[in-house]
């Protein structure tokens, strides 16, 4: 019997272009799950380089790893700093079929 070694799949290994990153973050954001989105930002951060992101945001590398982990709970300020440093922004649009009026 042949023995197979499994390797851990890491999204960061596949985020090679701006388009890859944008589509990945949009898909994760559509899930409406803050923990998933924070973890996705962490994947992008690792793909781009956590040390550079720490310098760009003024946050510690360790703090970024913790905040952007699946168990992390980053503040909106941290999310905005990370997104700005990554060169991306959130997009707001009405939900399909939404009838809320001001």
N, C-alpha and C positions, 0 to 999 in steps of 0.2 A: 504494500500500500504506500502511495506517495504522500509525503507530508507537505502540506501547504502552509505557508506563513501568511498571515493577514497583517496588513498595515492599516493604521488608522487613517481614515479619510479626513482630509482637512480642506475646507472651502478656500482657505487662503492660497493654496497651491494652484487654484484655477482662476484667480482674480488678477488677470494679467493686463487687461486693458481698461480704459475709462468706461467703455461700454459694458464690459463684464461687471465692473463695480456698480455702475448705475443700475443695471437690470437686477442684480443681486439685492441691492438695498431696497429698490422699489418692491420686489417680490416679498421681502421680509416685512417691510412696512405695511403692505396690504394685509398681512395676517393679523394686524391689530394686537400684537403681543409685544409689550415693552421689553420683556426679557429676551425674546428672539431678536428684536431689532438691536438691542445693546450688544448681544453676542455677534450679530452680523457686522456691526461697526468694529468689533474686536477682530473679526476675521479680516476685514479690509485693512485695519491698522497693522496687523501682523504681515499682511501681504505687502504693504507699503514700507514697513519698518517701524517698529515700536519706539526705538531710540529717537528717530527723527521726529516722530509724532509727539513724543514727550517734550522735546525741545520746542516744537512749534506751538504747543498748547500751554507750556509752562507747568504741566503736571508731571508727576513722577512716573517713570516706567512701571513701577510696581503698582501704583495707584490706578494707572490705565488698565493694566492686566486685570486687576480686581474689579474695577467698575464695569469693564466691557466683557466680563465673563458671563456665562449663562446664569450664574447665581448673583451677579452684580445688580446693583440698583442705582445707576448713575443719576445725578441730578440733571435737570434740563440744561443747566449752565454747562455741565461737563459734556453733554451730548452736542450742544451747539459749538463748543470749543473744538471738539473732535471733528465735527462735520466741516467746520470752517477750515481747519488745518488739512483735512482731506480734500478740500475743494468741491464739496457737495453741499446741497441744501435740501431742506424739506419742501414739499409741495403740498398745498392745501387745495382741495376741490370738494364740491358738495357730493354727498353720497347719492348713488343712483336711486331714484324714486323718493328722495327726501322731500318732504313737503314743509319743512320748517321755514318760517318766515320771520323777519325781524319785526 
